[in-house]
């Protein structure tokens, strides 16, 4: 099924990417540049130099899904780099804001109860 959900982990490549790259070139970037496992079920995001195109790579059970969004006007805002982890790992909420064109840096999240039921 084609779906991206809140339960998934989202990771943004730390540098701009040539949008001519396909699944297997992006797979290699995940392994070498991002130091992550492309088959983990995590979601990997790649943004073009001019920030008008984004590709999203996701392994789903038996194959890769490659999503692509090309903006006709405007650009994608890139979240801040997490210096402690050395990654651009983002929450579902940040991913949705980024895709919808909302200013991530000025968005303020309200406190919510978050009970981890997986314990």
DAPEUR-V755753 format. One record per residue. N is the residue number from 0. RES is the residue in one small letter. OMEGA is omega in degrees with one decimal (999 if undefined). Layout:
BEGIN
n = <N | N>
res = <RES | RES>
omega = <OMEGA | OMEGA>
END
This chain:
BEGIN
n = <0 | 1 | 2 | 3 | 4 | 5 | 6 | 7 | 8 | 9 | 10 | 11 | 12 | 13 | 14 | 15 | 16 | 17 | 18 | 19 | 20 | 21 | 22 | 23 | 24 | 25 | 26 | 27 | 28 | 29 | 30 | 31 | 32 | 33 | 34 | 35 | 36 | 37 | 38 | 39 | 40 | 41 | 42 | 43 | 44 | 45 | 46 | 47 | 48 | 49 | 50 | 51 | 52 | 53 | 54 | 55 | 56 | 57 | 58 | 59 | 60 | 61 | 62 | 63 | 64 | 65 | 66 | 67 | 68 | 69 | 70 | 71 | 72 | 73 | 74 | 75 | 76 | 77 | 78 | 79 | 80 | 81 | 82 | 83 | 84 | 85 | 86 | 87 | 88 | 89 | 90 | 91 | 92 | 93 | 94 | 95 | 96 | 97 | 98 | 99 | 100 | 101 | 102 | 103 | 104 | 105 | 106 | 107 | 108 | 109 | 110 | 111 | 112 | 113 | 114 | 115 | 116 | 117 | 118>
res = <x | x | x | x | x | x | x | x | x | x | x | x | x | x | x | x | x | x | x | x | x | x | x | x | x | x | x | x | x | x | x | x | x | x | x | x | x | x | x | x | x | x | x | x | x | x | x | x | x | x | x | x | x | x | x | x | x | x | x | x | x | x | x | x | x | x | x | x | x | x | x | x | x | x | x | x | x | x | x | x | x | x | x | x | x | x | x | x | x | x | x | x | x | x | x | x | x | x | x | x | x | x | x | x | x | x | x | x | x | x | x | x | x | x | x | x | x | x | x>
omega = <178.5 | -179.3 | 171.0 | -173.0 | 179.6 | -176.2 | -178.5 | 177.7 | -175.4 | -177.7 | 179.9 | 175.8 | -172.6 | 178.7 | 179.1 | -172.8 | 175.1 | -175.1 | 173.2 | -179.3 | 178.1 | -175.2 | -172.9 | 173.8 | 177.1 | 175.2 | 179.9 | 177.3 | 178.6 | -178.3 | -171.6 | -175.2 | -175.4 | 178.8 | 179.7 | 179.9 | -178.8 | -178.3 | -174.2 | -174.4 | 175.2 | -178.9 | -176.8 | -176.8 | -179.8 | -176.5 | 179.0 | -178.1 | -178.7 | 176.3 | 176.5 | -178.7 | 176.1 | 172.7 | -177.4 | -178.5 | -178.5 | 174.9 | -179.2 | 175.4 | -172.9 | 179.4 | -179.9 | 169.8 | 177.8 | 176.0 | 174.9 | 174.9 | 179.7 | 179.0 | 176.3 | 177.6 | 179.8 | -178.7 | 173.5 | 174.1 | -179.1 | 177.9 | 179.0 | 178.7 | 178.1 | -175.6 | -178.7 | -179.3 | -176.8 | -175.7 | 168.5 | 176.5 | -177.3 | 176.6 | 177.0 | -177.5 | 179.4 | 177.7 | -179.4 | 178.4 | 179.4 | -178.2 | -178.8 | 177.7 | 178.1 | 179.1 | -175.9 | -173.6 | 179.8 | 178.0 | 178.1 | 179.3 | 175.2 | 179.1 | 177.6 | 174.2 | -179.4 | -179.8 | 178.9 | -177.2 | -177.1 | -178.0 | 999>
END
